[in-house]
Amino acid sequence: MYPSTGSSGRAWTAAGLATDFGLGPHLPEVTVDISLACSPDADDLFMVRALLEGLIDTGPYTFAIEASPTDALNRLGDSAAPDVLAISIAHYPKIADTYQMLPHGGSMGEGYGPVLVAREPMSLADLEGRKVAIPGTTTTAWAVLQRMVDVQPVVTPITPYSLIFDALRSGEVDAGLIIHEGRLTYEDEGFVRVAELGEWWDAHTGGLPLPLGGNCIRRSLGEEHIAAISELYRQSIRHALEHQDEAVAWLLERGSKLQTPEKVREYLGMYANGRTLDYGEDGRQAIEHLLDMPVDFAP
C-alpha cells in the first residue's frame, strides 16, 4: 500500500474543484480516503505518480494506491471493490453494475497490442488446438485471441512476466500471449512473433484502436465525488505527460522491468499517451465494439 504524501500549495483546491468543474458546494472539508488499485506496470504507475507522490493538490482527497497483476485486479472488482480500479476492458461487463468507466486512464493499441510468440516461426493456423500460455482468462488479450484462433489456454501468472518465456523454453506450451513490457523484450529472449493482436483487430474493425486496459470508479461514491476524483485522475495523467523525463527516471528508480530510459519511453509512447488522457470518440466506439454494449462513461 502506497499512501499519497500530501499536496499543499498546488493548483487544485476543494473550492477550486467545486467552482471550476461545476461540482456544487457540497464537497467535504474533511479528508476523504480513496482506495486505488492498479497494476505494477510502467503505464499504470506513470498515470498515478502525481497522486502517489503528492505532486498535485488533491483537495479533500487522499489516495492509497495498491498494485496487483492484471488478472488479480479484474477479480478485485468482483469482491473487494476499491474506489478506483484498473481493469482489462474486456472484463468490464462483469462489474458494470458496480463501476462506471472513466473516460481516461486507459491503454489502447494503434495497430499494435499483445503479441503471440513462439520458439520458431509458425502460422496462426498452426496453433489450432495447441497449448498457449495466456496471462489470465479475464484479460482483453485472451478475449481477442479467442476471436482469432481456437487454442488450449494455459494460464500463466503475469508477474513476473518472464514466467511465460520460461513456459515456452521448457516446452510446456507451444506459444505465449505476451502483454505489457514483455512485448518489447520477447525478441531479446529468443522468440519470434506469430501474430500481433493489434494488427488483427485493426484489420477486422475498420481501423479502430484496440482497447486493452481501462480505469473505472465505484458508482456508490455518488456523482459529485465521481466527477471530482475523475478530474484529479485526469490531472495526474496530464502531469505525467508534461513531466515525462522525471516520470521515466522515477520508474527506473523503482525497478522498472524495462532497463533503459529509451525502452521505458518506447513503452509509454505506446500505452500512456494522448489516448490515455482522453479516449477520443473512436476510442469510446472501440470500447463499445469490443464489449458489444453501450457504456456510460464518467465525466
Secondary structure, 3 states (H helix, E strand, C coil): CEECCCCCCCCCCHHHHHHHCCCCCCCCCCCEEEEEEECCCHHHHHHHHHHHHCCCCCCCEEEEEEECCHHHHHHHCCCCCCCEEEEEHHHHHHCCCCEEECCCCCEEECCCCCEEEECCCCCCHHHCCCEEEECCCCCHHHHHHHHHCCCEEEECCCCCCHHHHHHHHHCCCCEEEECHHHHHCCCCCCCEEEEEHHHHHHHHHCCCCEEEEEEEEEHHHCHHHHHHHHHHHHHHHHHHHHCHHHHHHHHHHCCCCCCCHHHHHHHHHHHCCHHHHCCHHHHHHHHHHHHCCCCCCCC
